Amino acid sequence: MTDGETGITTAGAGAGTFPVSGHDHARCFAGLMAHVDRLCAETGVRLTAQRRRVLEIVAGSHAAVGAYDILARMNETGRPVAPIAVYRALDFLLQNGLVHRMESLNAYVVCSRAGERHRAQFLICRRCHCVAEFTSPSIDMAIAAGAEAAAFEVTEPVIEIGGLCPGCRPGLAG
């Protein structure tokens, strides 16, 4: 499902979860950045030029991107950036709910519900590394019930599901 105002994929595994052929990523990107600007203005969070650039690189596609790939892109400008600067920017973006870390890829993807505290599950294409974020209350309830039965406190309810996206599955690519 896509939010009409921002063009951000908001929830729901199924049709529309991964970008479709003809996806207008420029519109998607512009909507995300406008949303983040409003969010930062409302919350008083300071999105410095360096943090913004890291977010722009992560949001540049729907594929997860690693910290050293981000660093390489930032260094293309001719002004060297230290790795610690990228990691600090990523920490800021994580803490403010603007990106997610894909543990299995050691990479980052923009949050489809930026700034909103939520639990989410991720479908990760093992071929192109495209990531689709979705929210399933039934999965959340199953985790909560299983954790409660084990007297376990869930602190990181991240679920990453590997597979092949529609664009990488034989016979489905358009």
N, C-alpha and C positions, 0 to 999 in steps of 0.2 A: 504494500500500500504506500502511496506517495502523498505527502502533504502538499496541497495545491499551492500554498504560499511560498514555501521554501524549495520544493522539489526534492526534499530529503526522503529517502526510504525510511519509513517509521516503524513498521512492524509487519509480522505475518509471513510465515514460511509459505512458499508457493509462488504462484504467478506474480511476477514483478519484483521478486526478492533480489535477483541478480539483474544487472543492466541488460536490457534487451537490445536487439539490433536497432540502430538508429537512435540510441540513447543520447540525449543532448547533455553531455557532461559539463559543458560550459555553463548551462543554466543551473544544473545541479550544484556545481561548484560555487557559482555566484549566490545562489540561495543559501547554501551553507555558510559562506563567509558573511553575508548580511545577517543571518541568524546569530552567528557568533558575535558580531559587532554589537547587535542589540543586547544580547545576553551579557556581554562584558560591561556595557554601559549601565544596564540595570543593576548588576551586582557589584559594580565598582572594581572589577577584576581588570588588571592592567595587562593588555596583550601587546607586549613590546614588539618592535619590528622583527627581532630575531625569533620570538615565539610565533608570530604571525607567519613568518617564512617557513618555519618547520611545519606548522599546520597546513599551509598551502601545499607543501610538498607531499605530505601524507594524504591530503584531500585531492591530490592531482589525478588519482584514479581510484577505482574500487578495489585495487589489489593492495595487499599489505606491503609495507616498505620497511626495510631494516634501518637501524640507526646509522650504519656506515654508508648506506645508499643515500640517506638524507644528507649526511656530511659531504659526500662527493658532490651532490647537487648544489649544496650551499657554496662549496669551494669553486664551483664553475665561474663564479663572479670575479675571481682573481684575488679576492680578499680572504685569506685563510681563516677558517673557523676551527677552533679546538673541539675535539670530541666531547669534552665535558660540557661545553656550551649547548651542544645538541641534546645531550642527556638531561641537562637541567631544563631545557625547553620542553622535552618530552615529559619529564616529571610534572611540570606545571600543567601541561595539557591533560595528563592523566588525572591529576588531582582535581581538576576543574571539569571533569567529565566530557572533554572534547575529543579524546581519542581513547582507544582500547589497545591493550597489548595482547597480541596473539602469541601465547607462550610456545605453541608448537612450531611456529615459524620464527620466533625471536624477532618479531616485526610489529608494526603498528598500523592501525586502520582508524579512519575517522569514525566517530560515534554518530549513528544515524539519529539519535535522540540527544544531541549535544546539550550539556548542561543539566540534564534531567537525571536524577538518581533512579536507576532501574537495574533490574536483572535482565540478562540477555543471553542468548545462545548464538553461536556463530557457525555458519556453514562455510567451510574453507575449501576452495578448489585446489587440489594438490598439483594440478598442472600449471594453471596461470596465476595462482595465489589470490584470485578474486575472493572477497569475503562478503557474505551477506549476513547482516545482523537481524535477528528476529526475537520476539518475546513470546513465550508460551506459558501462560499461567498454570497449565496442567503439569508441565515439567517442573516449574517452580514449586508447586504443591507436592509433587513426588519427592523432590529433594528435601523439602522441609519435613515431610513425614518420615522419610528414611533417616534423616539426621536426628530427629526427635527420638525415634525408636532406639537409636544408638547413643543417646545422650551426648550428641555431638553438636557443637556450635559452628555453623557455617559462616566463614568469614570471606571466602572467595568463591562465589557460586558461578564460576565461569565454565561454560561447556563449549568445546570446540569439536566440530564434527567434520571430518575430512571426507572428501569425495571428489566428484567431477561436476562442474557447473554445466548448465545447458550448452554453453558455447564450446566446451571442451569434450562433451560426450559425443561419440561417433553417431552420426545420423541426426543429431539435433542442431548442429551448428547451421546458422542461417546464411 
